[in-house]
Amino acid sequence: MYEFTAYNEMNRFQNLDSIENKIVDCLVNDDNKHAENFWKLLKYSDLTALSHDDLKKEEKLALIYNDNGEPNDKRVFISPFMDDAWKEQCSSVYIFVEKIKPINHLESVVTVTIETVTHTKVAVINGDGDPDLNPNIVEDGRVTRYGANPNDSDVQGSVVVSMKNRETVLVKSILAALNGKYLDGIGYLRFDKVKDASESNSEVTMPLFNSRSFFGHSIKFAMSIAGDSMSGGIGY
């Protein structure tokens, strides 16, 4: 016979299991340039990836692995890796909860990792400082989004950054799109140090993948989570 156990007020980690999906939703639905570049880098493996038109929502959704079938045409996964048979010459992204470190019984630090992986044969892309290839988007007579990156040109308008590392642009796009983003019911994704959790702070590192055919970065966001409750039903 089971003994009745009274629940104490503890962190129940409600919504922990929705983190990955909510991050994907942010990237799908945000219309800032960084999020749009993220999807273009995944869909297009050519040199002019940044000069393509922004993807439609249905095009973004088609790149997300949301079943257990063949992944060859998918680029966004909520797992740490794909199997060893993956040979697509493209970039792909992997989003998952990696570590939970308690601060006390009410608060913990959850490390959310986003890994980016790129095939070495598509590692170079053109810069996006050319206004002819990356024109401004004008709606109702006003610029709603600047296409060319002004930091890639000099004061005379000549492009000085002609090529970029696809992986570096992908990392930049993820950090710029997600740093400080609020995930409903969970908290803020922050690329920052977290109190009392020196082993769970944010960082970007570059491990190697697949015997050097691929390379990529591991981006760690440290989220401070507190979801205390007296009920064992919370968190389900």
C-alpha positions in Angstrom: 0.0 0.0 0.0 1.3 3.5 -0.9 1.7 6.0 1.9 0.1 9.4 1.4 2.8 12.0 0.9 2.0 15.7 1.5 3.4 17.9 -1.2 5.6 20.7 -0.1 6.0 24.0 -1.9 8.7 23.2 -4.5 9.5 24.2 -8.1 7.4 21.9 -10.3 8.9 23.0 -13.6 5.5 23.6 -15.2 5.8 24.2 -19.0 9.4 22.9 -19.0 8.3 20.5 -21.8 7.0 23.3 -24.0 10.3 25.3 -24.2 11.5 23.9 -27.5 8.2 24.3 -29.3 7.8 27.9 -28.1 11.3 28.8 -29.3 10.4 27.4 -32.8 7.2 29.4 -32.7 9.1 32.6 -31.9 11.4 32.1 -34.9 8.4 31.3 -37.2 6.2 34.2 -36.2 8.8 37.0 -35.6 9.2 39.2 -38.7 12.4 41.0 -37.8 15.3 40.7 -40.2 17.3 38.4 -37.9 14.6 35.8 -37.8 14.0 36.1 -41.5 17.7 35.6 -42.2 17.6 32.5 -40.0 15.1 30.8 -42.2 16.8 31.9 -45.5 20.1 30.4 -44.3 18.3 27.1 -43.7 16.3 26.9 -46.9 18.9 28.2 -49.4 22.3 26.6 -49.7 23.6 28.9 -52.4 26.0 31.9 -52.1 23.1 34.4 -52.4 21.1 33.0 -49.4 20.7 36.4 -47.8 19.4 38.0 -51.0 16.4 35.7 -51.4 12.9 36.9 -50.5 11.7 36.3 -47.0 10.1 32.9 -46.6 6.3 32.6 -46.3 5.0 31.0 -43.0 4.1 27.8 -44.7 7.7 27.6 -46.2 9.1 27.9 -42.7 6.8 25.3 -41.2 7.8 22.9 -44.0 11.4 23.0 -42.7 10.4 21.8 -39.2 10.8 18.2 -38.3 7.5 17.5 -36.6 7.0 13.7 -37.1 9.2 10.6 -37.2 9.6 10.2 -40.9 12.6 10.8 -43.2 14.3 14.1 -42.3 16.1 14.9 -45.6 14.1 18.0 -46.4 13.9 19.2 -42.8 16.2 21.7 -41.1 14.8 22.5 -37.6 14.8 19.7 -35.0 13.8 19.6 -31.3 16.5 16.9 -30.5 20.2 17.1 -30.1 21.2 15.4 -33.4 20.2 13.4 -36.4 21.5 10.0 -37.3 24.9 9.4 -38.9 23.4 9.0 -42.4 22.7 12.8 -42.6 24.7 14.0 -45.6 22.7 17.0 -46.8 24.9 19.9 -47.9 23.0 22.5 -45.9 22.6 24.1 -42.5 20.4 22.6 -39.8 19.4 23.6 -36.2 18.7 21.5 -33.1 16.9 22.9 -30.1 16.7 21.1 -26.7 16.8 21.4 -22.9 20.3 20.3 -21.9 20.7 20.9 -18.2 18.7 21.9 -15.1 20.7 23.2 -12.1 18.9 24.0 -8.8 19.6 27.3 -7.1 17.3 26.4 -4.2 14.1 24.5 -3.8 12.1 27.2 -5.5 14.3 28.3 -8.3 16.5 26.6 -10.9 18.5 27.5 -14.0 17.5 25.6 -17.1 20.1 25.5 -19.9 18.5 25.6 -23.3 20.9 24.7 -26.1 20.6 25.6 -29.8 23.1 23.8 -32.0 23.8 24.9 -35.5 25.4 22.6 -38.0 26.7 23.5 -41.5 28.2 21.4 -44.3 31.7 22.7 -45.2 30.9 22.9 -48.9 28.2 25.5 -48.3 30.1 27.5 -45.6 30.6 30.6 -47.6 27.8 33.1 -48.5 27.8 36.5 -50.1 27.7 39.5 -47.7 24.4 41.5 -47.5 25.8 45.0 -47.9 24.9 45.4 -51.5 21.6 47.5 -51.8 21.0 46.2 -55.3 20.9 42.6 -54.1 19.3 43.4 -50.8 16.9 46.3 -51.5 14.9 48.1 -48.8 11.3 46.9 -48.4 8.9 49.9 -49.0 5.3 49.8 -48.0 2.9 52.7 -48.3 5.7 55.0 -49.3 7.9 54.3 -46.2 10.8 51.9 -45.5 9.5 49.1 -43.3 12.7 47.0 -43.4 16.2 47.9 -44.5 17.6 45.2 -46.7 21.3 46.0 -47.0 23.5 45.8 -43.9 25.0 49.3 -43.5 27.8 47.9 -41.5 29.1 46.0 -44.5 29.6 49.2 -46.6 31.9 52.2 -46.2 30.7 55.8 -46.1 30.7 56.0 -49.9 28.4 53.0 -50.1 31.0 50.6 -51.5 30.6 47.1 -50.2 33.6 46.2 -48.0 32.3 42.8 -46.6 31.9 40.7 -49.7 31.7 37.2 -48.1 30.6 35.8 -44.8 30.7 32.5 -42.9 27.3 31.0 -43.1 27.7 29.5 -39.6 28.6 32.9 -38.1 25.6 34.6 -39.7 23.4 31.8 -38.4 24.7 32.2 -34.8 24.3 36.0 -35.0 20.7 35.7 -36.3 19.7 33.3 -33.5 21.3 35.5 -30.8 19.8 38.7 -32.2 16.3 37.1 -32.6 16.1 35.3 -29.3 18.2 37.0 -26.7 15.7 38.6 -24.2 12.7 36.9 -25.8 9.9 36.1 -23.4 8.5 32.6 -23.6 4.9 32.7 -22.4 4.5 30.9 -19.1 8.2 30.1 -18.8 10.4 33.2 -18.6 13.0 35.0 -20.6 15.7 33.5 -22.8 18.8 35.3 -21.9 22.4 35.1 -23.1 23.8 36.2 -19.7 25.3 35.1 -16.5 22.8 33.7 -13.9 23.2 34.2 -10.2 24.5 31.2 -8.1 24.9 29.0 -11.2 28.4 29.4 -12.5 28.2 26.1 -14.4 25.0 27.1 -16.2 25.9 30.4 -17.7 25.4 31.2 -21.4 28.1 30.6 -23.9 28.8 29.8 -27.6 31.3 27.1 -28.5 32.2 25.4 -31.7 32.5 21.6 -31.6 33.1 19.6 -34.7 30.6 17.2 -36.3 30.7 14.2 -38.6 34.5 13.7 -39.2 34.9 17.3 -40.3 32.3 17.2 -43.1 30.2 19.4 -40.9 31.0 22.1 -38.3 28.8 24.0 -36.0 28.2 26.0 -32.9 26.5 25.2 -29.6 24.6 28.2 -28.2 23.6 28.0 -24.6 20.8 30.2 -23.1 20.5 30.1 -19.3 16.9 30.6 -18.1 16.1 31.3 -14.5 12.9 29.4 -13.8 10.7 29.5 -10.6 7.4 27.7 -10.7 6.6 26.7 -7.2 3.4 25.0 -6.1 2.0 23.0 -3.2 0.2 20.6 -5.7 1.7 17.6 -7.4 -0.8 18.2 -10.2 1.1 21.3 -11.3 3.4 20.7 -14.2 1.4 18.0 -15.9 
